[in-house]
Amino acid sequence: MPTRYVNARVFTAKEAMAESFVTHAGRFVCVGTSEQTQAAYPNAPTVDLGGRFVCPGFNDSHMHLLELGCLLTQAQLAPHTDALSHVLGAVADFAKAHPLEPFIVGRGWNHDDFRDVHRYPTRDDLDAVCPDRPCLITRACGHVAVANSQALHLAGISEHPVSVSGGRVETDETGRPNGVLNENAIALVAAQVPKPDRAGIRARLLLAMDFVHRYGITSVQTDDFSSLDVPFEEILQAYLELKEAGKLSVRVTQQTYLPSLAQLQRFLAVRDWPGWQDEWLRLGPLKLICDGSLGARTAFLRAPYDDAPETSGIATYTQEDLDALVLCAHRAGMQIAIHAIGDGAANLALSALERAQQAYPRSDARHGIVHAQVLPPDLAERMCALNMHAYIQSIFLDYDSQIVHSRLGSRAEQAYPAASLLQSGVTLSNGSDAPVELPDVLGGIQCAVTRMSFTRKAQSPYLPKEALTLEQALLSFTQMGAYASFEEQTKGAIAPGYWADFVVLGQDPFTTDPFALHAIPVESVYLGGHRVR
Ligand SMILES: [Zn+2]
Protein backbone atom coordinates (compact mmCIF):
# COMPACT_ATOMS: atom_id res chain seq x y z
CA MET A 1 0.00 0.00 0.00
CA PRO A 2 1.56 3.34 -1.02
CA THR A 3 1.91 6.07 1.63
CA ARG A 4 2.12 9.72 0.69
CA TYR A 5 4.12 12.18 2.80
CA VAL A 6 3.35 15.87 2.40
CA ASN A 7 4.29 19.26 3.81
CA ALA A 8 8.02 18.56 4.23
CA ARG A 9 11.30 20.18 3.24
CA VAL A 10 12.94 17.26 1.48
CA PHE A 11 16.70 17.23 0.93
CA THR A 12 16.76 14.67 -1.88
CA ALA A 13 20.56 14.43 -2.22
CA LYS A 14 19.99 14.25 -5.95
CA GLU A 15 17.66 16.87 -7.41
CA ALA A 16 16.34 20.14 -6.02
CA MET A 17 14.51 20.23 -2.70
CA ALA A 18 11.05 18.62 -2.78
CA GLU A 19 8.00 18.90 -0.53
CA SER A 20 6.33 15.53 -0.89
CA PHE A 21 7.08 11.88 -1.65
CA VAL A 22 5.38 8.51 -1.84
CA THR A 23 6.75 5.22 -0.52
CA HIS A 24 5.58 1.81 -1.68
CA ALA A 25 6.94 -1.73 -1.19
CA GLY A 26 10.01 -0.41 0.59
CA ARG A 27 10.99 2.19 -1.99
CA PHE A 28 10.35 5.79 -2.92
CA VAL A 29 8.06 5.75 -5.94
CA CYS A 30 7.32 9.44 -6.46
CA VAL A 31 9.06 12.64 -5.30
CA GLY A 32 8.09 16.23 -6.05
CA THR A 33 5.48 18.83 -5.19
CA SER A 34 2.30 17.95 -3.29
CA GLU A 35 0.34 18.41 -6.52
CA GLN A 36 2.58 15.96 -8.35
CA THR A 37 2.37 13.21 -5.71
CA GLN A 38 -1.39 13.83 -5.32
CA ALA A 39 -1.91 13.43 -9.06
CA ALA A 40 0.18 10.25 -9.19
CA TYR A 41 -1.24 8.61 -6.04
CA PRO A 42 -4.66 10.20 -5.41
CA ASN A 43 -5.89 7.45 -3.08
CA ALA A 44 -2.78 6.92 -0.94
CA PRO A 45 -3.14 7.61 2.78
CA THR A 46 -1.36 10.87 3.60
CA VAL A 47 1.08 11.71 6.42
CA ASP A 48 1.48 15.45 7.11
CA LEU A 49 5.08 16.12 8.23
CA GLY A 50 4.24 19.60 9.49
CA GLY A 51 6.90 21.43 7.45
CA ARG A 52 9.74 19.32 8.87
CA PHE A 53 13.10 18.65 7.24
CA VAL A 54 13.54 15.21 5.71
CA CYS A 55 16.73 13.72 4.33
CA PRO A 56 17.93 10.28 3.26
CA GLY A 57 18.72 7.94 6.15
CA PHE A 58 22.25 8.52 7.40
CA ASN A 59 25.03 6.14 6.40
CA ASP A 60 27.99 5.75 8.77
CA SER A 61 30.73 4.73 6.35
CA HIS A 62 33.14 3.33 8.91
CA MET A 63 32.30 2.00 12.33
CA HIS A 64 32.23 -1.18 14.41
CA LEU A 65 28.63 -2.17 15.04
CA LEU A 66 29.35 -5.33 17.01
CA GLU A 67 31.96 -3.62 19.14
CA LEU A 68 29.48 -0.84 19.80
CA GLY A 69 27.00 -3.49 20.93
CA CYS A 70 29.65 -5.07 23.16
CA LEU A 71 30.42 -1.67 24.63
CA LEU A 72 26.77 -1.16 25.49
CA THR A 73 27.05 -4.22 27.78
CA GLN A 74 30.30 -2.98 29.42
CA ALA A 75 31.39 -0.27 31.85
CA GLN A 76 30.86 3.07 30.07
CA LEU A 77 33.91 5.15 30.91
CA ALA A 78 33.56 8.03 28.41
CA PRO A 79 31.12 9.97 30.63
CA HIS A 80 33.63 9.77 33.53
CA THR A 81 36.85 10.65 31.75
CA ASP A 82 37.19 14.12 33.27
CA ALA A 83 39.34 12.54 36.02
CA LEU A 84 41.19 9.26 36.54
CA SER A 85 39.55 8.97 39.97
CA HIS A 86 36.14 9.15 38.27
CA VAL A 87 37.11 6.50 35.72
CA LEU A 88 38.25 4.20 38.53
CA GLY A 89 35.05 4.94 40.46
CA ALA A 90 32.99 3.95 37.43
CA VAL A 91 34.92 0.67 37.15
CA ALA A 92 34.28 -0.04 40.84
CA ASP A 93 30.56 0.77 40.49
CA PHE A 94 30.21 -1.45 37.45
CA ALA A 95 31.99 -4.35 39.18
CA LYS A 96 29.70 -3.99 42.18
CA ALA A 97 26.60 -3.86 39.99
CA HIS A 98 27.68 -6.98 38.05
CA PRO A 99 28.81 -9.47 40.71
CA LEU A 100 28.46 -12.45 38.34
CA GLU A 101 30.46 -10.93 35.49
CA PRO A 102 33.64 -13.05 35.36
CA PHE A 103 35.74 -10.36 33.63
CA ILE A 104 35.19 -6.63 34.05
CA VAL A 105 35.61 -4.78 30.75
CA GLY A 106 35.30 -1.04 30.18
CA ARG A 107 35.98 1.46 27.47
CA GLY A 108 36.11 5.17 26.80
CA TRP A 109 38.74 6.78 29.05
CA ASN A 110 41.05 9.41 27.62
CA HIS A 111 43.94 10.62 29.77
CA ASP A 112 44.06 13.93 27.88
CA ASP A 113 40.78 14.79 29.60
CA PHE A 114 41.92 13.86 33.14
CA ARG A 115 41.93 16.84 35.50
CA ASP A 116 43.62 15.07 38.42
CA VAL A 117 46.66 13.38 36.84
CA HIS A 118 48.34 13.41 33.45
CA ARG A 119 49.16 9.79 32.78
CA TYR A 120 47.58 6.50 31.75
CA PRO A 121 45.87 4.38 34.40
CA THR A 122 47.98 1.44 35.64
CA ARG A 123 47.46 -2.11 36.91
CA ASP A 124 47.86 -0.81 40.47
CA ASP A 125 45.04 1.70 39.95
CA LEU A 126 42.78 -1.10 38.72
CA ASP A 127 43.86 -3.56 41.41
CA ALA A 128 42.69 -1.04 43.98
CA VAL A 129 39.12 -0.95 42.57
CA CYS A 130 38.83 -4.43 41.08
CA PRO A 131 41.03 -6.81 43.07
CA ASP A 132 38.92 -9.98 42.84
CA ARG A 133 38.39 -10.39 39.10
CA PRO A 134 40.32 -9.70 35.89
CA CYS A 135 39.71 -6.25 34.44
CA LEU A 136 40.62 -4.55 31.15
CA ILE A 137 39.82 -0.93 30.29
CA THR A 138 40.40 0.41 26.80
CA ARG A 139 41.19 4.00 25.83
CA ALA A 140 38.51 5.77 23.74
CA CYS A 141 40.65 5.30 20.59
CA GLY A 142 40.88 1.52 21.07
CA HIS A 143 44.65 1.52 20.55
CA VAL A 144 45.73 1.48 24.21
CA ALA A 145 44.30 -0.57 27.08
CA VAL A 146 45.13 -1.16 30.73
CA ALA A 147 44.80 -4.50 32.53
CA ASN A 148 44.82 -5.31 36.24
CA SER A 149 47.06 -7.96 37.80
CA GLN A 150 44.54 -10.80 37.47
CA ALA A 151 44.08 -10.07 33.76
CA LEU A 152 47.84 -9.84 33.18
CA HIS A 153 48.24 -13.11 35.03
CA LEU A 154 45.67 -14.83 32.77
CA ALA A 155 47.68 -13.64 29.76
CA GLY A 156 50.93 -14.87 31.31
CA ILE A 157 52.48 -11.40 31.42
CA SER A 158 52.02 -10.53 35.08
CA GLU A 159 55.72 -10.46 35.97
CA HIS A 160 57.58 -10.30 32.66
CA PRO A 161 56.70 -8.53 29.43
CA VAL A 162 56.80 -10.35 26.12
CA SER A 163 57.66 -8.75 22.81
CA VAL A 164 54.73 -8.39 20.44
CA SER A 165 55.09 -7.48 16.79
CA GLY A 166 53.16 -4.26 16.11
CA GLY A 167 52.52 -3.69 19.80
CA ARG A 168 54.08 -3.12 23.21
CA VAL A 169 53.69 -4.33 26.80
CA GLU A 170 54.73 -1.32 28.91
CA THR A 171 56.76 -1.77 32.06
CA ASP A 172 57.59 0.19 35.22
CA GLU A 173 61.11 1.21 36.24
CA THR A 174 61.75 -2.31 37.62
CA GLY A 175 60.88 -3.93 34.31
CA ARG A 176 57.54 -5.35 35.52
CA PRO A 177 54.51 -4.86 33.26
CA ASN A 178 52.59 -1.81 34.53
CA GLY A 179 49.32 -2.87 32.90
CA VAL A 180 49.50 -0.58 29.87
CA LEU A 181 49.18 -2.40 26.55
CA ASN A 182 49.66 -0.82 23.13
CA GLU A 183 48.18 -1.94 19.81
CA ASN A 184 48.67 -5.69 19.14
CA ALA A 185 49.67 -6.31 22.76
CA ILE A 186 46.06 -5.60 23.80
CA ALA A 187 45.03 -8.89 22.21
CA LEU A 188 47.12 -10.86 24.73
CA VAL A 189 44.64 -9.89 27.43
CA ALA A 190 41.54 -9.32 25.28
CA ALA A 191 41.80 -12.96 24.18
CA GLN A 192 41.13 -13.97 27.81
CA VAL A 193 37.76 -12.18 27.97
CA PRO A 194 34.95 -14.76 27.68
CA LYS A 195 33.44 -14.50 24.22
CA PRO A 196 29.74 -14.22 23.55
CA ASP A 197 28.17 -17.15 21.73
CA ARG A 198 26.01 -16.74 18.61
CA ALA A 199 22.99 -15.63 20.64
CA GLY A 200 25.22 -13.19 22.52
CA ILE A 201 26.47 -11.74 19.24
CA ARG A 202 22.90 -11.32 17.98
CA ALA A 203 21.88 -9.63 21.23
CA ARG A 204 24.76 -7.17 20.97
CA LEU A 205 23.97 -6.37 17.32
CA LEU A 206 20.34 -5.71 18.26
CA LEU A 207 21.46 -3.33 21.02
CA ALA A 208 23.75 -1.48 18.62
CA MET A 209 21.19 -1.20 15.80
CA ASP A 210 18.67 0.23 18.18
CA PHE A 211 21.30 2.64 19.51
CA VAL A 212 22.29 4.05 16.10
CA HIS A 213 18.67 4.84 15.21
CA ARG A 214 18.70 7.64 17.75
CA TYR A 215 21.23 9.39 15.49
CA GLY A 216 19.21 8.80 12.32
CA ILE A 217 21.42 6.03 10.96
CA THR A 218 19.86 3.50 8.57
CA SER A 219 23.03 2.09 6.97
CA VAL A 220 26.37 1.15 8.43
CA GLN A 221 29.65 0.03 6.95
CA THR A 222 31.08 -1.93 9.78
CA ASP A 223 34.30 -3.75 10.54
CA ASP A 224 33.22 -6.49 12.94
CA PHE A 225 35.78 -9.21 12.37
CA SER A 226 38.35 -7.25 14.40
CA SER A 227 35.97 -6.84 17.33
CA LEU A 228 35.72 -10.38 18.65
CA ASP A 229 38.22 -13.16 18.53
CA VAL A 230 35.81 -15.63 16.97
CA PRO A 231 35.86 -17.13 13.46
CA PHE A 232 34.33 -14.59 11.06
CA GLU A 233 31.78 -17.19 9.98
CA GLU A 234 30.14 -16.86 13.42
CA ILE A 235 29.61 -13.14 12.90
CA LEU A 236 28.29 -13.51 9.34
CA GLN A 237 25.92 -16.22 10.55
CA ALA A 238 24.63 -14.08 13.44
CA TYR A 239 23.70 -11.31 10.98
CA LEU A 240 22.01 -13.82 8.67
CA GLU A 241 19.93 -15.17 11.53
CA LEU A 242 18.80 -11.65 12.39
CA LYS A 243 17.89 -11.03 8.77
CA GLU A 244 15.94 -14.27 8.51
CA ALA A 245 14.07 -13.39 11.71
CA GLY A 246 13.20 -9.96 10.25
CA LYS A 247 15.16 -8.25 13.00
CA LEU A 248 17.75 -6.31 10.99
CA SER A 249 16.95 -2.65 11.41
CA VAL A 250 19.93 -1.15 9.59
CA ARG A 251 21.47 -2.10 6.25
CA VAL A 252 24.93 -3.52 6.74
CA THR A 253 28.06 -3.59 4.61
CA GLN A 254 30.77 -5.67 6.22
CA GLN A 255 34.27 -4.20 5.90
CA THR A 256 36.01 -7.53 6.14
CA TYR A 257 39.02 -7.32 8.44
CA LEU A 258 41.36 -10.10 7.33
CA PRO A 259 44.82 -9.11 8.50
CA SER A 260 46.82 -12.08 7.20
CA LEU A 261 47.13 -13.83 3.86
CA ALA A 262 45.87 -17.05 5.44
CA GLN A 263 42.69 -15.35 6.68
CA LEU A 264 42.17 -13.53 3.39
CA GLN A 265 42.49 -16.78 1.45
CA ARG A 266 40.07 -18.54 3.78
CA PHE A 267 37.60 -15.72 3.20
CA LEU A 268 38.04 -15.74 -0.59
CA ALA A 269 37.09 -19.41 -0.60
CA VAL A 270 33.70 -18.63 1.02
CA ARG A 271 33.00 -15.07 -0.05
CA ASP A 272 29.91 -15.98 -1.99
CA TRP A 273 28.34 -16.63 1.41
CA PRO A 274 24.64 -17.12 0.67
CA GLY A 275 22.35 -14.34 1.89
CA TRP A 276 25.16 -11.81 2.03
CA GLN A 277 24.68 -9.86 -1.15
CA ASP A 278 21.35 -8.05 -1.05
CA GLU A 279 19.98 -4.71 0.12
CA TRP A 280 20.30 -5.77 3.78
CA LEU A 281 23.68 -7.45 4.00
CA ARG A 282 26.71 -6.98 1.80
CA LEU A 283 30.27 -8.22 1.98
CA GLY A 284 32.25 -5.07 1.29
CA PRO A 285 35.94 -4.25 1.06
CA LEU A 286 38.91 -5.98 2.58
CA LYS A 287 39.70 -3.89 5.66
CA LEU A 288 43.30 -3.61 6.79
CA ILE A 289 44.78 -1.62 9.65
CA CYS A 290 48.13 0.01 8.95
CA ASP A 291 48.74 2.05 12.09
CA GLY A 292 47.23 3.28 15.37
CA SER A 293 45.87 6.61 16.55
CA LEU A 294 47.22 10.12 16.87
CA GLY A 295 45.96 10.50 20.44
CA ALA A 296 47.95 7.45 21.57
CA ARG A 297 50.93 8.46 19.36
CA THR A 298 50.70 5.12 17.57
CA ALA A 299 49.69 6.62 14.20
CA PHE A 300 52.70 6.00 11.93
CA LEU A 301 54.27 9.27 10.76
CA ARG A 302 56.96 9.88 8.15
CA ALA A 303 58.88 11.94 10.75
CA PRO A 304 58.76 11.79 14.60
CA TYR A 305 56.03 13.28 16.77
CA ASP A 306 56.58 16.90 17.77
CA ASP A 307 55.74 16.18 21.42
CA ALA A 308 57.57 12.80 21.54
CA PRO A 309 60.61 12.99 19.25
CA GLU A 310 61.67 9.47 20.24
CA THR A 311 58.78 7.91 18.30
CA SER A 312 57.17 8.05 14.86
CA GLY A 313 54.37 5.70 15.85
CA ILE A 314 53.81 2.07 14.90
CA ALA A 315 53.37 0.62 11.41
CA THR A 316 51.48 -2.64 11.73
CA TYR A 317 52.81 -4.01 8.42
CA THR A 318 56.05 -4.02 6.52
CA GLN A 319 55.67 -2.74 2.95
CA GLU A 320 56.33 -6.26 1.68
CA ASP A 321 53.61 -7.90 3.78
CA LEU A 322 51.10 -5.19 2.95
CA ASP A 323 51.90 -5.44 -0.78
CA ALA A 324 51.20 -9.17 -0.72
CA LEU A 325 47.82 -8.78 0.99
CA VAL A 326 46.70 -5.89 -1.19
CA LEU A 327 47.76 -7.64 -4.37
CA CYS A 328 45.94 -10.82 -3.42
CA ALA A 329 42.66 -8.98 -2.66
CA HIS A 330 42.92 -6.67 -5.66
CA ARG A 331 43.55 -9.58 -8.04
CA ALA A 332 40.53 -11.34 -6.60
CA GLY A 333 38.40 -8.32 -7.50
CA MET A 334 37.89 -7.07 -3.94
CA GLN A 335 37.54 -3.45 -2.98
CA ILE A 336 40.13 -2.49 -0.33
CA ALA A 337 39.83 -0.02 2.56
CA ILE A 338 42.98 0.64 4.59
CA HIS A 339 43.09 2.30 7.99
CA ALA A 340 45.87 4.90 7.74
CA ILE A 341 46.01 7.85 10.12
CA GLY A 342 49.64 8.95 9.82
CA ASP A 343 51.30 10.04 6.58
CA GLY A 344 53.75 7.15 6.96
CA ALA A 345 50.89 4.65 7.01
CA ALA A 346 49.12 6.39 4.10
CA ASN A 347 52.36 6.18 2.13
CA LEU A 348 52.60 2.42 2.79
CA ALA A 349 48.96 1.95 1.77
CA LEU A 350 49.24 4.04 -1.38
CA SER A 351 52.44 2.30 -2.46
CA ALA A 352 50.77 -1.10 -2.08
CA LEU A 353 47.67 0.02 -4.00
CA GLU A 354 49.75 1.64 -6.75
CA ARG A 355 51.69 -1.57 -7.26
CA ALA A 356 48.53 -3.67 -7.34
CA GLN A 357 46.86 -1.34 -9.85
CA GLN A 358 49.99 -1.28 -11.98
CA ALA A 359 50.13 -5.07 -12.11
CA TYR A 360 46.38 -5.59 -12.61
CA PRO A 361 44.71 -2.34 -13.69
CA ARG A 362 41.05 -2.10 -12.66
CA SER A 363 38.89 0.98 -13.16
CA ASP A 364 36.35 1.99 -10.53
CA ALA A 365 37.93 -0.21 -7.85
CA ARG A 366 36.96 2.42 -5.23
CA HIS A 367 39.83 1.48 -2.97
CA GLY A 368 39.94 3.76 0.01
CA ILE A 369 41.85 5.11 2.96
CA VAL A 370 40.01 5.03 6.26
CA HIS A 371 40.71 8.12 8.43
CA ALA A 372 43.28 9.85 6.16
CA GLN A 373 44.12 12.29 8.94
CA VAL A 374 47.69 13.27 8.19
CA LEU A 375 47.50 13.52 4.44
CA PRO A 376 49.65 16.25 2.86
CA PRO A 377 48.99 17.24 -0.77
CA ASP A 378 51.56 14.83 -2.25
CA LEU A 379 49.61 11.90 -0.80
CA ALA A 380 46.23 13.39 -1.73
CA GLU A 381 47.47 13.66 -5.32
CA ARG A 382 48.39 9.98 -5.32
CA MET A 383 44.94 9.11 -3.95
CA CYS A 384 43.33 11.12 -6.71
CA ALA A 385 45.50 9.47 -9.38
CA LEU A 386 44.18 6.10 -8.16
CA ASN A 387 40.57 7.37 -8.14
CA MET A 388 40.36 6.62 -4.44
CA HIS A 389 37.84 7.21 -1.72
CA ALA A 390 38.43 8.75 1.73
CA TYR A 391 36.40 7.43 4.66
CA ILE A 392 36.71 10.41 6.99
CA GLN A 393 35.30 11.00 10.49
CA SER A 394 34.65 14.71 10.90
CA ILE A 395 33.56 14.05 14.49
CA PHE A 396 37.20 13.22 15.34
CA LEU A 397 37.81 16.98 15.23
CA ASP A 398 35.81 17.21 18.44
CA TYR A 399 38.77 15.81 20.36
CA ASP A 400 41.66 15.76 17.90
CA SER A 401 41.52 19.50 17.17
CA GLN A 402 42.82 19.87 20.77
CA ILE A 403 45.91 17.70 20.30
CA VAL A 404 46.76 18.04 16.64
CA HIS A 405 49.16 20.97 17.05
CA SER A 406 51.17 19.42 19.89
CA ARG A 407 51.39 16.02 18.15
CA LEU A 408 52.18 17.28 14.66
CA GLY A 409 53.70 20.78 14.92
CA SER A 410 53.78 22.46 11.52
CA ARG A 411 52.29 19.34 9.89
CA ALA A 412 49.00 20.29 11.57
CA GLU A 413 48.60 22.83 8.77
CA GLN A 414 47.96 19.96 6.36
CA ALA A 415 46.04 17.51 8.51
CA TYR A 416 42.37 16.45 8.62
CA PRO A 417 41.78 17.54 5.04
CA ALA A 418 38.19 17.53 3.79
CA ALA A 419 37.46 20.41 1.39
CA SER A 420 40.88 20.08 -0.23
CA LEU A 421 40.38 16.35 -0.77
CA LEU A 422 37.11 17.04 -2.58
CA GLN A 423 38.81 19.75 -4.62
CA SER A 424 41.59 17.38 -5.60
CA GLY A 425 39.02 14.89 -6.90
CA VAL A 426 39.03 12.34 -4.08
CA THR A 427 35.51 11.14 -3.18
CA LEU A 428 34.67 11.34 0.47
CA SER A 429 32.19 9.76 2.89
CA ASN A 430 31.75 10.33 6.58
CA GLY A 431 31.39 8.21 9.68
CA SER A 432 32.19 7.93 13.37
CA ASP A 433 34.44 4.88 13.86
CA ALA A 434 32.03 4.11 16.72
CA PRO A 435 32.67 3.15 19.45
CA VAL A 436 35.75 5.41 19.14
CA GLU A 437 33.27 8.30 18.94
CA LEU A 438 29.52 8.22 19.31
CA PRO A 439 27.78 7.60 15.97
CA ASP A 440 26.44 11.14 16.32
CA VAL A 441 25.83 12.16 12.70
CA LEU A 442 24.60 15.68 13.40
CA GLY A 443 27.58 16.22 15.72
CA GLY A 444 29.81 15.04 12.88
CA ILE A 445 28.09 17.39 10.46
CA GLN A 446 28.63 20.27 12.89
CA CYS A 447 32.35 19.44 13.15
CA ALA A 448 32.59 19.19 9.35
CA VAL A 449 31.13 22.67 8.78
CA THR A 450 32.57 24.49 11.83
CA ARG A 451 35.91 22.64 12.22
CA MET A 452 35.50 23.07 15.98
CA SER A 453 34.89 20.89 19.00
CA PHE A 454 31.29 20.86 20.23
CA THR A 455 31.73 19.02 23.54
CA ARG A 456 34.93 20.73 24.65
CA LYS A 457 35.93 24.38 24.90
CA ALA A 458 37.53 25.63 21.71
CA GLN A 459 38.85 29.07 20.89
CA SER A 460 39.04 29.05 17.15
CA PRO A 461 38.26 26.73 14.27
CA TYR A 462 40.95 24.30 13.16
CA LEU A 463 41.90 24.89 9.50
CA PRO A 464 38.60 26.53 8.52
CA LYS A 465 39.58 26.34 4.86
CA GLU A 466 38.98 22.58 5.14
CA ALA A 467 35.35 23.06 6.22
CA LEU A 468 32.67 21.34 4.17
CA THR A 469 29.52 23.18 3.18
CA LEU A 470 26.40 21.90 4.91
CA GLU A 471 25.27 20.32 1.67
CA GLN A 472 28.63 18.54 1.22
CA ALA A 473 28.46 17.34 4.82
CA LEU A 474 24.93 15.96 4.35
CA LEU A 475 26.00 14.23 1.15
CA SER A 476 29.02 12.73 2.93
CA PHE A 477 26.62 10.98 5.33
CA THR A 478 24.08 9.94 2.65
CA GLN A 479 24.80 9.68 -1.06
CA MET A 480 28.59 9.37 -0.69
CA GLY A 481 28.25 6.67 1.94
CA ALA A 482 26.19 4.70 -0.58
CA TYR A 483 28.85 5.40 -3.21
CA ALA A 484 31.50 3.87 -0.96
CA SER A 485 29.62 0.55 -0.99
CA PHE A 486 28.68 0.72 -4.72
CA GLU A 487 25.02 1.37 -3.82
CA GLU A 488 24.60 4.92 -5.06
CA GLN A 489 21.94 3.78 -7.55
CA THR A 490 19.66 2.38 -4.84
CA LYS A 491 20.44 4.14 -1.57
CA GLY A 492 21.34 7.50 -0.08
CA ALA A 493 18.89 9.66 -2.01
CA ILE A 494 15.19 10.42 -1.98
CA ALA A 495 14.32 9.60 -5.57
CA PRO A 496 12.06 7.11 -7.34
CA GLY A 497 13.42 3.57 -7.15
CA TYR A 498 15.63 4.21 -4.12
CA TRP A 499 15.09 2.38 -0.81
CA ALA A 500 12.73 4.43 1.35
CA ASP A 501 15.22 5.05 4.15
CA PHE A 502 14.72 8.53 5.56
CA VAL A 503 15.06 10.68 8.65
CA VAL A 504 12.73 13.40 9.91
CA LEU A 505 14.58 16.15 11.80
CA GLY A 506 13.05 18.56 14.29
CA GLN A 507 14.74 21.55 12.66
CA ASP A 508 15.99 22.51 9.21
CA PRO A 509 19.82 22.39 9.34
CA PHE A 510 20.00 24.99 6.56
CA THR A 511 18.32 27.58 8.81
CA THR A 512 20.05 26.43 12.04
CA ASP A 513 23.06 28.15 13.59
CA PRO A 514 26.01 25.91 12.55
CA PHE A 515 27.05 25.68 16.21
CA ALA A 516 23.65 24.24 17.13
CA LEU A 517 23.49 21.54 14.44
CA HIS A 518 24.44 18.80 16.92
CA ALA A 519 21.36 19.58 19.00
CA ILE A 520 18.82 19.14 16.19
CA PRO A 521 16.45 16.38 17.33
CA VAL A 522 16.11 13.24 15.24
CA GLU A 523 12.34 12.87 15.38
CA SER A 524 11.74 9.71 13.42
CA VAL A 525 13.63 7.21 11.30
CA TYR A 526 12.22 5.08 8.47
CA LEU A 527 13.79 2.03 6.90
CA GLY A 528 12.28 0.68 3.69
CA GLY A 529 9.23 2.83 4.39
CA HIS A 530 8.73 1.39 7.91
CA ARG A 531 9.20 3.53 10.96
CA VAL A 532 11.99 2.09 13.16
CA ARG A 533 12.17 4.97 15.61
ZN1 LIG B 1 37.72 1.63 12.89
Boltz pocket constraint, residues with backbone or C-beta under 6 A from the ligand:
constraints:
  - pocket:
      binder: B
      contacts: [[A, 62], [A, 63], [A, 64], [A, 223], [A, 433]]
      max_distance: 6.0
